[in-house]
């Protein structure tokens, strides 16, 4: 028997983002080179933001069709 992750959209989600971090992927020969390249990306605002902690206080009604994720 297979397991399926089934999802359905919410109208809204309300809460607080608490903590997060910036993340980049760079190609380099050494850790020092990777850190230097990453600092350039951070200075240029060229990074992804990852949310580490959050609190959901409320959410809206479900809508639309369910889908397999």
N, C-alpha and C positions, 0 to 999 in steps of 0.2 A: 504494500500500500504506500502511495506517495503522500508527502506533506506539501501543501501549497500555502504560500503567504498571500492572503487576499486582503486588499485595501479598498478604502472608499474615502473620497475627499470630504473635508470639513469646510464649512463656510468661513470660519476664522479660528485662530488660536490666540489666546491672550495670556500673557505672563511676563516673566522677566528673564533676560539673558544675564547670567551671573559672571561667568569666566569664559575666556577663550584664548586662542593663540593664533599667530600668523604662521603660515607654512609655505615653504617653497621646495621644489625639487631641482637640483642642479647637477650637472655632470662635472666631475673634477678628479684629479689624480690623487689628491691628498685631502685630509680633513681640513687643514689650514686653507687650502684653495677653495674648498666647498664653503667654508665659513665666510671667506672674503666675497665670493660670488653671491652668497645668500644676503649679505649685508648690502650689496648693490641693489638687489631686488627689493629689499625692505625699504631702502632709501627712495627708490623709484615708485613705491606703493604698488609693486608688482608681486602680489602674494595672495594666497587663499586664506580666508578666515575660517577657523574651525571653532565651533561652540563646544566648550567642555562641560558646562554646567548650566542648567536652566530650571525654571519652575513654571509649570502650566497652571494657571488659575481657573481658566474657563475655556470652553470651546463651543463652536456653533453646531448647527444641525448637519447631519450627513446629507449629501446630495449626489446625484449622478449615479452611474453604474459602478458596481464593484469591479475590480480588475486584479489580475494576477501580477504580482511584483516580481 
